[in-house]
């Protein structure tokens, strides 16, 4: 369980959280620059970099994304993050775009009995059931894929992390 020195985990999805999609077709200006990753254009606003850096002050960040190792290969550099890499969950080919529950086994295994938060644009009933069934403090934050990670999400997550570390 939690103590004064071990931060809670934050599982971080990429598509729909850092890399945005699903804008209205007539949008005049993209919410961020396009970055080419393995031949696919990703709209990744620079503003999510400082937000992740803030979250790293209150959490152990872990990539929980179908990007797997590509997250470390591209995102710390693209976003000028204050770390070179993060732990990566691997899904053994189970990644399905547009759903999140295929991440549950890997997330549950990594989380163990530690407090954990999870930010993702695809949360379903299986995810909520998992969160509700844990003994350790657990928080799920759902993003809008066209908006992604906001300052409000960061404030909420850091507030939660602080609240569970205070006796
Ligand atoms: Mg996603």
Backbone and ligand atoms as CSV (ligand in chain L), in Angstrom:
chain,resi,resn,atom,element,x,y,z
A,1,UNK,N,N,0.841,-1.195,0.000
A,1,UNK,CA,C,0.000,0.000,0.000
A,1,UNK,C,C,0.877,1.245,0.000
A,2,UNK,N,N,0.223,2.383,0.053
A,2,UNK,CA,C,0.955,3.640,-0.088
A,2,UNK,C,C,1.766,3.935,1.166
A,3,UNK,N,N,2.845,4.647,0.966
A,3,UNK,CA,C,3.581,5.186,2.106
A,3,UNK,C,C,4.167,6.529,1.692
A,4,UNK,N,N,4.991,7.096,2.504
A,4,UNK,CA,C,5.443,8.456,2.245
A,4,UNK,C,C,6.457,8.575,1.129
A,5,UNK,N,N,7.036,7.473,0.687
A,5,UNK,CA,C,8.124,7.595,-0.270
A,5,UNK,C,C,7.789,7.055,-1.652
A,6,UNK,N,N,6.868,6.119,-1.740
A,6,UNK,CA,C,6.552,5.538,-3.043
A,6,UNK,C,C,5.360,6.265,-3.653
A,7,UNK,N,N,5.540,6.897,-4.798
A,7,UNK,CA,C,4.395,7.600,-5.392
A,7,UNK,C,C,3.422,6.605,-6.012
A,8,UNK,N,N,2.170,7.010,-6.186
A,8,UNK,CA,C,1.246,6.157,-6.934
A,8,UNK,C,C,1.681,6.072,-8.391
A,9,UNK,N,N,1.166,5.055,-9.048
A,9,UNK,CA,C,1.423,4.868,-10.479
A,9,UNK,C,C,0.399,5.668,-11.270
A,10,UNK,N,N,0.825,6.202,-12.413
A,10,UNK,CA,C,-0.138,6.735,-13.385
A,10,UNK,C,C,0.117,6.060,-14.728
A,11,UNK,N,N,-0.864,5.274,-15.163
A,11,UNK,CA,C,-0.798,4.647,-16.480
A,11,UNK,C,C,-1.261,5.668,-17.522
A,12,UNK,N,N,-0.424,5.879,-18.535
A,12,UNK,CA,C,-0.666,6.953,-19.502
A,12,UNK,C,C,-0.892,6.361,-20.890
A,13,UNK,N,N,-2.082,6.583,-21.407
A,13,UNK,CA,C,-2.383,6.236,-22.796
A,13,UNK,C,C,-1.826,7.341,-23.702
A,14,UNK,N,N,-1.641,7.051,-24.970
A,14,UNK,CA,C,-1.107,8.054,-25.895
A,14,UNK,C,C,-2.180,8.533,-26.876
A,15,UNK,N,N,-2.741,7.632,-27.676
A,15,UNK,CA,C,-3.743,8.063,-28.658
A,15,UNK,C,C,-5.006,8.513,-27.932
A,16,UNK,N,N,-5.380,9.757,-28.141
A,16,UNK,CA,C,-6.551,10.313,-27.475
A,16,UNK,C,C,-6.229,11.007,-26.171
A,17,UNK,N,N,-4.969,10.934,-25.735
A,17,UNK,CA,C,-4.542,11.629,-24.515
A,17,UNK,C,C,-3.430,12.629,-24.852
A,18,UNK,N,N,-2.419,12.156,-25.564
A,18,UNK,CA,C,-1.316,13.030,-26.000
A,18,UNK,C,C,-1.400,13.302,-27.501
A,19,UNK,N,N,-1.748,12.271,-28.260
A,19,UNK,CA,C,-1.931,12.379,-29.710
A,19,UNK,C,C,-3.424,12.484,-29.977
A,20,UNK,N,N,-3.838,13.608,-30.567
A,20,UNK,CA,C,-5.265,13.917,-30.654
A,20,UNK,C,C,-5.837,13.477,-31.987
A,21,UNK,N,N,-7.131,13.143,-31.963
A,21,UNK,CA,C,-7.829,12.783,-33.202
A,21,UNK,C,C,-9.322,13.002,-32.986
A,22,UNK,N,N,-10.060,12.926,-34.092
A,22,UNK,CA,C,-11.508,13.045,-33.993
A,22,UNK,C,C,-11.999,14.473,-34.015
A,23,UNK,N,N,-11.200,15.382,-34.590
A,23,UNK,CA,C,-11.666,16.777,-34.705
A,23,UNK,C,C,-12.794,16.835,-35.722
A,24,UNK,N,N,-13.571,17.908,-35.673
A,24,UNK,CA,C,-14.584,18.107,-36.711
A,24,UNK,C,C,-13.876,18.291,-38.043
A,25,UNK,N,N,-14.453,17.781,-39.126
A,25,UNK,CA,C,-13.750,17.782,-40.418
A,25,UNK,C,C,-13.436,19.179,-40.925
A,26,UNK,N,N,-14.229,20.179,-40.533
A,26,UNK,CA,C,-14.002,21.527,-41.070
A,26,UNK,C,C,-13.106,22.377,-40.161
A,27,UNK,N,N,-12.403,21.713,-39.248
A,27,UNK,CA,C,-11.538,22.470,-38.341
A,27,UNK,C,C,-10.515,23.272,-39.154
A,28,UNK,N,N,-10.335,24.556,-38.796
A,28,UNK,CA,C,-9.462,25.443,-39.581
A,28,UNK,C,C,-8.007,25.332,-39.132
A,29,UNK,N,N,-7.845,25.017,-37.877
A,29,UNK,CA,C,-6.479,24.970,-37.353
A,29,UNK,C,C,-6.356,23.756,-36.432
A,30,UNK,N,N,-5.390,22.911,-36.672
A,30,UNK,CA,C,-5.193,21.747,-35.812
A,30,UNK,C,C,-4.782,22.198,-34.410
A,31,UNK,N,N,-5.122,21.402,-33.386
A,31,UNK,CA,C,-4.748,21.782,-32.020
A,31,UNK,C,C,-3.259,21.606,-31.726
A,32,UNK,N,N,-2.507,21.078,-32.673
A,32,UNK,CA,C,-1.072,20.932,-32.444
A,32,UNK,C,C,-0.388,20.543,-33.734
A,33,UNK,N,N,0.942,20.524,-33.723
A,33,UNK,CA,C,1.679,20.154,-34.934
A,33,UNK,C,C,1.553,18.665,-35.236
A,34,UNK,N,N,1.733,18.323,-36.483
A,34,UNK,CA,C,1.737,16.913,-36.880
A,34,UNK,C,C,3.153,16.364,-36.794
A,35,UNK,N,N,3.277,15.189,-36.194
A,35,UNK,CA,C,4.561,14.485,-36.117
A,35,UNK,C,C,4.388,13.137,-36.803
A,36,UNK,N,N,5.357,12.795,-37.634
A,36,UNK,CA,C,5.290,11.504,-38.326
A,36,UNK,C,C,5.969,10.448,-37.478
A,37,UNK,N,N,5.200,9.410,-37.134
A,37,UNK,CA,C,5.724,8.298,-36.336
A,37,UNK,C,C,5.440,7.015,-37.107
A,38,UNK,N,N,6.487,6.382,-37.573
A,38,UNK,CA,C,6.340,5.145,-38.357
A,38,UNK,C,C,5.340,5.316,-39.496
A,39,UNK,N,N,5.433,6.442,-40.199
A,39,UNK,CA,C,4.608,6.650,-41.375
A,39,UNK,C,C,3.198,7.127,-41.102
A,40,UNK,N,N,2.863,7.399,-39.843
A,40,UNK,CA,C,1.520,7.870,-39.490
A,40,UNK,C,C,1.646,9.261,-38.876
A,41,UNK,N,N,0.797,10.190,-39.341
A,41,UNK,CA,C,0.819,11.552,-38.794
A,41,UNK,C,C,0.045,11.595,-37.488
A,42,UNK,N,N,0.677,12.139,-36.463
A,42,UNK,CA,C,0.031,12.288,-35.164
A,42,UNK,C,C,0.018,13.762,-34.781
A,43,UNK,N,N,-1.149,14.225,-34.373
A,43,UNK,CA,C,-1.286,15.609,-33.915
A,43,UNK,C,C,-1.017,15.644,-32.409
A,44,UNK,N,N,0.160,16.159,-32.048
A,44,UNK,CA,C,0.592,16.128,-30.643
A,44,UNK,C,C,0.924,17.554,-30.209
A,45,UNK,N,N,0.037,18.192,-29.437
A,45,UNK,CA,C,0.305,19.562,-29.007
A,45,UNK,C,C,1.524,19.622,-28.082
A,46,UNK,N,N,2.339,20.670,-28.250
A,46,UNK,CA,C,3.507,20.824,-27.375
A,46,UNK,C,C,3.089,20.991,-25.917
A,47,UNK,N,N,1.867,21.479,-25.684
A,47,UNK,CA,C,1.423,21.769,-24.313
A,47,UNK,C,C,1.323,20.516,-23.450
A,48,UNK,N,N,1.198,19.343,-24.057
A,48,UNK,CA,C,1.087,18.146,-23.216
A,48,UNK,C,C,2.433,17.780,-22.576
A,49,UNK,N,N,3.540,18.308,-23.116
A,49,UNK,CA,C,4.860,18.025,-22.533
A,49,UNK,C,C,4.975,18.530,-21.099
A,50,UNK,N,N,4.768,19.841,-20.884
A,50,UNK,CA,C,4.827,20.350,-19.500
A,50,UNK,C,C,3.789,19.711,-18.586
A,51,UNK,N,N,2.656,19.321,-19.144
A,51,UNK,CA,C,1.639,18.670,-18.293
A,51,UNK,C,C,2.133,17.305,-17.818
A,52,UNK,N,N,2.755,16.553,-18.714
A,52,UNK,CA,C,3.318,15.266,-18.289
A,52,UNK,C,C,4.445,15.473,-17.282
A,53,UNK,N,N,5.242,16.508,-17.497
A,53,UNK,CA,C,6.347,16.787,-16.564
A,53,UNK,C,C,5.796,17.090,-15.174
A,54,UNK,N,N,4.689,17.833,-15.108
A,54,UNK,CA,C,4.060,18.100,-13.799
A,54,UNK,C,C,3.579,16.796,-13.165
A,55,UNK,N,N,2.961,15.945,-13.974
A,55,UNK,CA,C,2.442,14.679,-13.432
A,55,UNK,C,C,3.571,13.801,-12.901
A,56,UNK,N,N,4.733,13.883,-13.533
A,56,UNK,CA,C,5.873,13.066,-13.094
A,56,UNK,C,C,6.346,13.463,-11.699
A,57,UNK,N,N,5.952,14.653,-11.230
A,57,UNK,CA,C,6.336,15.069,-9.878
A,57,UNK,C,C,5.488,14.377,-8.812
A,58,UNK,N,N,4.321,13.860,-9.200
A,58,UNK,CA,C,3.446,13.228,-8.216
A,58,UNK,C,C,3.216,11.748,-8.433
A,59,UNK,N,N,3.677,11.245,-9.580
A,59,UNK,CA,C,3.400,9.853,-9.939
A,59,UNK,C,C,4.643,9.181,-10.501
A,60,UNK,N,N,4.630,7.852,-10.438
A,60,UNK,CA,C,5.481,7.063,-11.315
A,60,UNK,C,C,4.701,6.877,-12.615
A,61,UNK,N,N,5.151,7.506,-13.684
A,61,UNK,CA,C,4.449,7.403,-14.959
A,61,UNK,C,C,4.835,6.110,-15.662
A,62,UNK,N,N,3.837,5.469,-16.275
A,62,UNK,CA,C,4.045,4.218,-17.017
A,62,UNK,C,C,3.272,4.331,-18.327
A,63,UNK,N,N,3.920,4.072,-19.455
A,63,UNK,CA,C,3.186,4.070,-20.734
A,63,UNK,C,C,2.245,2.880,-20.780
A,64,UNK,N,N,0.969,3.148,-21.056
A,64,UNK,CA,C,-0.043,2.089,-21.208
A,64,UNK,C,C,-0.747,2.353,-22.529
A,65,UNK,N,N,-0.077,1.978,-23.616
A,65,UNK,CA,C,-0.507,2.379,-24.945
A,65,UNK,C,C,-0.089,1.331,-25.965
A,66,UNK,N,N,-0.884,1.206,-27.012
A,66,UNK,CA,C,-0.495,0.339,-28.110
A,66,UNK,C,C,0.797,0.769,-28.784
A,67,UNK,N,N,1.269,1.954,-28.468
A,67,UNK,CA,C,2.579,2.395,-28.983
A,67,UNK,C,C,3.705,1.538,-28.398
A,68,UNK,N,N,3.479,0.993,-27.213
A,68,UNK,CA,C,4.511,0.216,-26.511
A,68,UNK,C,C,5.870,0.926,-26.589
A,69,UNK,N,N,6.914,0.273,-27.102
A,69,UNK,CA,C,8.257,0.869,-27.058
A,69,UNK,C,C,8.383,2.135,-27.899
A,70,UNK,N,N,7.504,2.297,-28.887
A,70,UNK,CA,C,7.585,3.521,-29.697
A,70,UNK,C,C,7.310,4.760,-28.860
A,71,UNK,N,N,6.593,4.615,-27.750
A,71,UNK,CA,C,6.357,5.778,-26.886
A,71,UNK,C,C,7.690,6.353,-26.402
A,72,UNK,N,N,8.575,5.486,-25.919
A,72,UNK,CA,C,9.885,5.970,-25.465
A,72,UNK,C,C,10.772,6.412,-26.622
A,73,UNK,N,N,10.596,5.775,-27.773
A,73,UNK,CA,C,11.446,6.134,-28.914
A,73,UNK,C,C,11.139,7.539,-29.408
A,74,UNK,N,N,9.898,7.981,-29.254
A,74,UNK,CA,C,9.510,9.253,-29.876
A,74,UNK,C,C,9.129,10.355,-28.889
A,75,UNK,N,N,8.365,10.011,-27.854
A,75,UNK,CA,C,7.689,11.081,-27.106
A,75,UNK,C,C,8.600,11.903,-26.193
A,76,UNK,N,N,9.553,11.314,-25.461
A,76,UNK,CA,C,10.412,12.186,-24.634
A,76,UNK,C,C,11.133,13.226,-25.471
A,77,UNK,N,N,11.562,12.849,-26.689
A,77,UNK,CA,C,12.241,13.799,-27.576
A,77,UNK,C,C,11.259,14.824,-28.120
A,78,UNK,N,N,10.139,14.344,-28.685
A,78,UNK,CA,C,9.163,15.253,-29.300
A,78,UNK,C,C,8.632,16.273,-28.301
A,79,UNK,N,N,8.402,15.817,-27.078
A,79,UNK,CA,C,7.734,16.664,-26.085
A,79,UNK,C,C,8.716,17.323,-25.123
A,80,UNK,N,N,10.041,17.134,-25.382
A,80,UNK,CA,C,11.072,17.736,-24.509
A,80,UNK,C,C,10.820,17.376,-23.043
A,81,UNK,N,N,10.528,16.094,-22.803
A,81,UNK,CA,C,10.224,15.657,-21.446
A,81,UNK,C,C,11.491,15.609,-20.603
A,82,UNK,N,N,11.364,15.798,-19.281
A,82,UNK,CA,C,12.536,15.821,-18.403
A,82,UNK,C,C,13.029,14.425,-18.038
A,83,UNK,N,N,12.625,13.416,-18.816
A,83,UNK,CA,C,13.114,12.049,-18.602
A,83,UNK,C,C,13.282,11.421,-19.972
A,84,UNK,N,N,14.182,10.440,-20.069
A,84,UNK,CA,C,14.495,9.828,-21.363
A,84,UNK,C,C,13.582,8.664,-21.690
A,85,UNK,N,N,13.050,8.026,-20.663
A,85,UNK,CA,C,12.164,6.885,-20.915
A,85,UNK,C,C,11.322,6.622,-19.676
A,86,UNK,N,N,10.250,5.862,-19.909
A,86,UNK,CA,C,9.363,5.427,-18.826
A,86,UNK,C,C,9.191,3.918,-18.937
A,87,UNK,N,N,8.780,3.273,-17.836
A,87,UNK,CA,C,8.390,1.867,-17.964
A,87,UNK,C,C,7.279,1.725,-19.008
A,88,UNK,N,N,7.259,0.595,-19.701
A,88,UNK,CA,C,6.322,0.357,-20.804
A,88,UNK,C,C,5.533,-0.920,-20.541
A,89,UNK,N,N,4.224,-0.849,-20.620
A,89,UNK,CA,C,3.430,-2.075,-20.608
A,89,UNK,C,C,3.452,-2.692,-21.995
A,90,UNK,N,N,3.491,-4.020,-22.044
A,90,UNK,CA,C,3.444,-4.727,-23.332
A,90,UNK,C,C,2.211,-5.619,-23.344
A,91,UNK,N,N,1.610,-5.724,-24.522
A,91,UNK,CA,C,0.294,-6.355,-24.617
A,91,UNK,C,C,0.280,-7.590,-25.501
A,92,UNK,N,N,1.445,-8.033,-25.943
A,92,UNK,CA,C,1.528,-9.290,-26.704
A,92,UNK,C,C,0.559,-9.318,-27.887
A,93,UNK,N,N,0.517,-8.204,-28.617
A,93,UNK,CA,C,-0.281,-8.180,-29.834
A,93,UNK,C,C,-1.768,-8.034,-29.620
A,94,UNK,N,N,-2.181,-7.702,-28.385
A,94,UNK,CA,C,-3.623,-7.594,-28.118
A,94,UNK,C,C,-4.183,-6.203,-28.405
A,95,UNK,N,N,-3.310,-5.257,-28.775
A,95,UNK,CA,C,-3.747,-3.875,-28.927
A,95,UNK,C,C,-4.883,-3.766,-29.945
A,96,UNK,N,N,-5.949,-3.118,-29.543
A,96,UNK,CA,C,-7.105,-2.874,-30.399
A,96,UNK,C,C,-7.412,-1.389,-30.325
A,97,UNK,N,N,-7.257,-0.696,-31.457
A,97,UNK,CA,C,-7.525,0.742,-31.431
A,97,UNK,C,C,-9.002,0.978,-31.120
A,98,UNK,N,N,-9.265,1.913,-30.224
A,98,UNK,CA,C,-10.648,2.254,-29.932
A,98,UNK,C,C,-11.244,1.481,-28.770
A,99,UNK,N,N,-10.421,0.752,-28.055
A,99,UNK,CA,C,-10.913,0.132,-26.829
A,99,UNK,C,C,-9.779,0.101,-25.818
A,100,UNK,N,N,-10.127,-0.066,-24.564
A,100,UNK,CA,C,-9.122,0.012,-23.506
A,100,UNK,C,C,-9.018,-1.266,-22.693
A,101,UNK,N,N,-10.036,-2.105,-22.696
A,101,UNK,CA,C,-10.048,-3.204,-21.744
A,101,UNK,C,C,-8.934,-4.219,-22.013
A,102,UNK,N,N,-8.397,-4.258,-23.245
A,102,UNK,CA,C,-7.294,-5.165,-23.540
A,102,UNK,C,C,-6.028,-4.793,-22.772
A,103,UNK,N,N,-6.036,-3.632,-22.152
A,103,UNK,CA,C,-4.880,-3.227,-21.346
A,103,UNK,C,C,-4.965,-3.725,-19.912
A,104,UNK,N,N,-6.161,-4.218,-19.520
A,104,UNK,CA,C,-6.401,-4.436,-18.092
A,104,UNK,C,C,-5.439,-5.435,-17.465
A,105,UNK,N,N,-5.186,-6.556,-18.156
A,105,UNK,CA,C,-4.319,-7.574,-17.551
A,105,UNK,C,C,-2.944,-7.000,-17.240
A,106,UNK,N,N,-2.378,-6.297,-18.231
A,106,UNK,CA,C,-1.032,-5.745,-18.042
A,106,UNK,C,C,-1.024,-4.649,-16.979
A,107,UNK,N,N,-2.087,-3.841,-16.964
A,107,UNK,CA,C,-2.178,-2.770,-15.964
A,107,UNK,C,C,-2.299,-3.375,-14.567
A,108,UNK,N,N,-3.164,-4.352,-14.424
A,108,UNK,CA,C,-3.383,-4.965,-13.117
A,108,UNK,C,C,-2.110,-5.623,-12.603
A,109,UNK,N,N,-1.407,-6.291,-13.504
A,109,UNK,CA,C,-0.178,-6.976,-13.106
A,109,UNK,C,C,0.875,-5.973,-12.640
A,110,UNK,N,N,1.032,-4.871,-13.393
A,110,UNK,CA,C,2.040,-3.879,-13.016
A,110,UNK,C,C,1.647,-3.183,-11.706
A,111,UNK,N,N,0.355,-2.876,-11.570
A,111,UNK,CA,C,-0.095,-2.111,-10.402
A,111,UNK,C,C,0.071,-2.912,-9.111
A,112,UNK,N,N,-0.126,-4.242,-9.189
A,112,UNK,CA,C,-0.023,-5.031,-7.961
A,112,UNK,C,C,-0.989,-4.502,-6.922
A,113,UNK,N,N,-0.467,-4.207,-5.723
A,113,UNK,CA,C,-1.347,-3.657,-4.677
A,113,UNK,C,C,-1.090,-2.169,-4.444
A,114,UNK,N,N,-0.444,-1.514,-5.420
A,114,UNK,CA,C,-0.129,-0.086,-5.244
A,114,UNK,C,C,-1.292,0.813,-5.681
A,115,UNK,N,N,-1.401,1.978,-5.081
A,115,UNK,CA,C,-2.351,2.960,-5.601
A,115,UNK,C,C,-2.009,3.293,-7.049
A,116,UNK,N,N,-3.055,3.426,-7.858
A,116,UNK,CA,C,-2.806,3.633,-9.275
A,116,UNK,C,C,-3.915,4.462,-9.906
A,117,UNK,N,N,-3.495,5.345,-10.819
A,117,UNK,CA,C,-4.432,6.091,-11.649
A,117,UNK,C,C,-4.175,5.709,-13.101
A,118,UNK,N,N,-5.168,5.974,-13.932
A,118,UNK,CA,C,-5.095,5.581,-15.344
A,118,UNK,C,C,-5.812,6.647,-16.151
A,119,UNK,N,N,-5.105,7.220,-17.113
A,119,UNK,CA,C,-5.733,8.206,-17.994
A,119,UNK,C,C,-5.770,7.654,-19.406
A,120,UNK,N,N,-6.984,7.683,-20.004
A,120,UNK,CA,C,-7.212,7.008,-21.282
A,120,UNK,C,C,-8.453,7.636,-21.909
A,121,UNK,N,N,-8.525,7.578,-23.234
A,121,UNK,CA,C,-9.722,8.104,-23.905
A,121,UNK,C,C,-10.772,7.021,-24.122
A,122,UNK,N,N,-10.459,5.794,-23.782
A,122,UNK,CA,C,-11.396,4.689,-23.994
A,122,UNK,C,C,-11.558,3.902,-22.716
A,123,UNK,N,N,-12.558,4.268,-21.950
A,123,UNK,CA,C,-12.829,3.580,-20.690
A,123,UNK,C,C,-14.171,2.882,-20.836
A,124,UNK,N,N,-14.201,1.614,-20.513
A,124,UNK,CA,C,-15.472,0.897,-20.609
A,124,UNK,C,C,-15.836,0.297,-19.241
A,125,UNK,N,N,-16.917,-0.458,-19.211
A,125,UNK,CA,C,-17.404,-0.988,-17.934
A,125,UNK,C,C,-16.392,-1.929,-17.290
A,126,UNK,N,N,-15.646,-2.655,-18.126
A,126,UNK,CA,C,-14.643,-3.566,-17.565
A,126,UNK,C,C,-13.569,-2.783,-16.802
A,127,UNK,N,N,-13.222,-1.621,-17.323
A,127,UNK,CA,C,-12.210,-0.794,-16.649
A,127,UNK,C,C,-12.741,-0.286,-15.305
A,128,UNK,N,N,-14.013,0.158,-15.305
A,128,UNK,CA,C,-14.582,0.678,-14.061
A,128,UNK,C,C,-14.730,-0.443,-13.031
A,129,UNK,N,N,-15.112,-1.638,-13.513
A,129,UNK,CA,C,-15.252,-2.775,-12.594
A,129,UNK,C,C,-13.901,-3.121,-11.980
A,130,UNK,N,N,-12.845,-3.060,-12.796
A,130,UNK,CA,C,-11.505,-3.315,-12.276
A,130,UNK,C,C,-11.153,-2.300,-11.196
A,131,UNK,N,N,-11.403,-1.018,-11.494
A,131,UNK,CA,C,-11.060,0.048,-10.539
A,131,UNK,C,C,-11.839,-0.140,-9.232
A,132,UNK,N,N,-13.126,-0.444,-9.360
A,132,UNK,CA,C,-13.966,-0.577,-8.163
A,132,UNK,C,C,-13.598,-1.809,-7.342
A,133,UNK,N,N,-13.000,-2.809,-7.991
A,133,UNK,CA,C,-12.679,-4.044,-7.302
A,133,UNK,C,C,-11.323,-4.048,-6.624
A,134,UNK,N,N,-10.547,-2.971,-6.799
A,134,UNK,CA,C,-9.208,-2.950,-6.191
A,134,UNK,C,C,-9.281,-2.517,-4.732
A,135,UNK,N,N,-8.362,-3.047,-3.924
A,135,UNK,CA,C,-8.265,-2.619,-2.535
A,135,UNK,C,C,-7.497,-1.303,-2.426
A,136,UNK,N,N,-6.511,-1.110,-3.276
A,136,UNK,CA,C,-5.707,0.108,-3.227
A,136,UNK,C,C,-6.467,1.260,-3.878
A,137,UNK,N,N,-6.166,2.504,-3.452
A,137,UNK,CA,C,-6.815,3.653,-4.096
A,137,UNK,C,C,-6.583,3.625,-5.607
A,138,UNK,N,N,-7.650,3.869,-6.351
A,138,UNK,CA,C,-7.610,3.752,-7.812
A,138,UNK,C,C,-8.444,4.868,-8.413
A,139,UNK,N,N,-7.883,5.514,-9.430
A,139,UNK,CA,C,-8.601,6.607,-10.100
A,139,UNK,C,C,-8.490,6.420,-11.599
A,140,UNK,N,N,-9.630,6.511,-12.276
A,140,UNK,CA,C,-9.634,6.469,-13.734
A,140,UNK,C,C,-10.061,7.843,-14.247
A,141,UNK,N,N,-9.293,8.371,-15.176
A,141,UNK,CA,C,-9.594,9.674,-15.780
A,141,UNK,C,C,-9.765,9.454,-17.276
A,142,UNK,N,N,-10.913,9.879,-17.801
A,142,UNK,CA,C,-11.185,9.689,-19.226
A,142,UNK,C,C,-11.046,11.022,-19.954
A,143,UNK,N,N,-10.331,10.981,-21.069
A,143,UNK,CA,C,-10.135,12.191,-21.871
A,143,UNK,C,C,-11.037,12.155,-23.104
A,144,UNK,N,N,-11.213,13.316,-23.706
A,144,UNK,CA,C,-11.844,13.418,-25.021
A,144,UNK,C,C,-10.735,13.378,-26.060
A,145,UNK,N,N,-10.821,12.463,-27.044
A,145,UNK,CA,C,-9.685,12.276,-27.955
A,145,UNK,C,C,-9.349,13.493,-28.810
A,146,UNK,N,N,-10.296,14.396,-29.009
A,146,UNK,CA,C,-9.993,15.601,-29.779
A,146,UNK,C,C,-9.400,16.704,-28.908
A,147,UNK,N,N,-9.399,16.490,-27.587
A,147,UNK,CA,C,-8.910,17.510,-26.638
A,147,UNK,C,C,-7.660,17.010,-25.908
A,148,UNK,N,N,-7.704,15.772,-25.440
A,148,UNK,CA,C,-6.548,15.187,-24.778
A,148,UNK,C,C,-6.337,15.695,-23.365
A,149,UNK,N,N,-5.104,15.584,-22.928
A,149,UNK,CA,C,-4.710,15.918,-21.547
A,149,UNK,C,C,-4.758,17.425,-21.319
A,150,UNK,N,N,-5.540,17.842,-20.317
A,150,UNK,CA,C,-5.691,19.275,-20.014
A,150,UNK,C,C,-5.071,19.605,-18.648
A,151,UNK,N,N,-4.954,20.908,-18.388
A,151,UNK,CA,C,-4.483,21.336,-17.063
A,151,UNK,C,C,-5.417,20.849,-15.959
A,152,UNK,N,N,-6.714,20.793,-16.255
A,152,UNK,CA,C,-7.677,20.338,-15.245
A,152,UNK,C,C,-7.426,18.867,-14.889
A,153,UNK,N,N,-7.144,18.052,-15.896
A,153,UNK,CA,C,-6.801,16.648,-15.601
A,153,UNK,C,C,-5.574,16.577,-14.691
A,154,UNK,N,N,-4.572,17.388,-15.010
A,154,UNK,CA,C,-3.330,17.367,-14.221
A,154,UNK,C,C,-3.627,17.774,-12.778
A,155,UNK,N,N,-4.401,18.839,-12.617
A,155,UNK,CA,C,-4.740,19.298,-11.258
A,155,UNK,C,C,-5.501,18.217,-10.495
A,156,UNK,N,N,-6.465,17.589,-11.173
A,156,UNK,CA,C,-7.248,16.547,-10.505
A,156,UNK,C,C,-6.366,15.375,-10.091
A,157,UNK,N,N,-5.495,14.946,-10.998
A,157,UNK,CA,C,-4.640,13.787,-10.708
A,157,UNK,C,C,-3.659,14.094,-9.578
A,158,UNK,N,N,-3.036,15.267,-9.631
A,158,UNK,CA,C,-2.070,15.604,-8.579
A,158,UNK,C,C,-2.773,15.786,-7.236
A,159,UNK,N,N,-3.986,16.328,-7.264
A,159,UNK,CA,C,-4.760,16.468,-6.031
A,159,UNK,C,C,-5.087,15.110,-5.432
A,160,UNK,N,N,-5.455,14.188,-6.294
A,160,UNK,CA,C,-5.746,12.826,-5.827
A,160,UNK,C,C,-4.493,12.174,-5.248
A,161,UNK,N,N,-3.359,12.312,-5.964
A,161,UNK,CA,C,-2.109,11.704,-5.487
A,161,UNK,C,C,-1.739,12.260,-4.114
A,162,UNK,N,N,-1.930,13.560,-3.943
A,162,UNK,CA,C,-1.607,14.182,-2.661
A,162,UNK,C,C,-2.553,13.660,-1.580
A,163,UNK,N,N,-3.814,13.536,-1.917
A,163,UNK,CA,C,-4.814,13.144,-0.910
A,163,UNK,C,C,-4.563,11.739,-0.389
A,164,UNK,N,N,-4.094,10.832,-1.237
A,164,UNK,CA,C,-3.905,9.459,-0.749
A,164,UNK,C,C,-2.579,9.295,-0.019
A,165,UNK,N,N,-1.693,10.285,-0.131
A,165,UNK,CA,C,-0.416,10.175,0.573
A,165,UNK,C,C,-0.463,10.832,1.928
A,166,UNK,N,N,-1.514,11.610,2.168
A,166,UNK,CA,C,-1.654,12.252,3.481
A,166,UNK,C,C,-2.405,11.312,4.411
A,167,UNK,N,N,-1.921,11.163,5.633
A,167,UNK,CA,C,-2.596,10.244,6.565
A,167,UNK,C,C,-3.998,10.751,6.931
L,1,MG,MG,MG,-6.337,5.847,-26.542
